[in-house]
Each structure stands twice: as C-alpha cells, then as structure tokens.
Amino acid sequence: MKIQKIISLDAETARLASQKTNFSGWVRAQLRSERNKREFASDEESIQANAIERYNKIETQTKISNRELLFHLENRSEEEIRALITILRNGFE
C-alpha cells in the first residue's frame, strides 16, 4: 500500500526532482538507504561494545592485559602459537 506524502521543494530541488524518471521511487530508495546505514552503524556499535566487553573479560580472567598477551604471542614460534590455539579451541568444545 502506498501512502502519499506532500513535500516542499525550492527551485533548485524542484529542478533536480524533475530530472528523476521516478522521483517517488528515488525518495523511497533514499529513505531505505538511510535506514540501512543507521541499522549498520547500530550493529557496528553493538559489535564494538561486545568486543570491548570480551577484551575486558579476558584481562580480568587472565590478569594480563591484551597488549601484554599479544606481546607474548608475537614472541612465540608458529608451532607454539598453533599449539596454544589448539588448546583454546578444544577448551570451547
């Protein structure tokens, strides 16, 4: 169902609107795009908040900062890192 809305345009925006073959369709697409951007931004904020929460949890449980943990990992051999990852993955199963 389509609902009619009346908008006011100035001379410049009226000229721009007249160049659109389907101005109403273009407006609907723009509104959806704006909504999608807001939802994406909201999802991104949620993901970042969850990541920060996870990092804080790791630091609290291990009593070692993430920076220090990464420093220690960077100084390990590939074999040691693979072994640690295997241990971690098996702990999640």
C-alpha positions, 0 to 999 in steps of 0.5 A: 500500500502506498501512502502519499506524502506532500513535500516542499521543494525550492527551485533548485530541488524542484529542478533536480526532482524533475530530472528523476524518471521516478522521483517517488521511487528515488525518495523511497530508495533514499529513505531505505538507504538511510535506514540501512546505514543507521541499522549498520552503524547500530550493529557496528556499535553493538559489535564494538561494545561486545568486543570491548566487553570480551577484551575486558573479560579476558584481562580480568580472567587472565590478569594480563592485559591484551597488549601484554598477551599479544606481546607474548604471542608475537614472541612465540614460534608458529608451532607454539602459537598453533599449539596454544590455539589448539588448546583454546579451541578444544577448551570451547568444545 
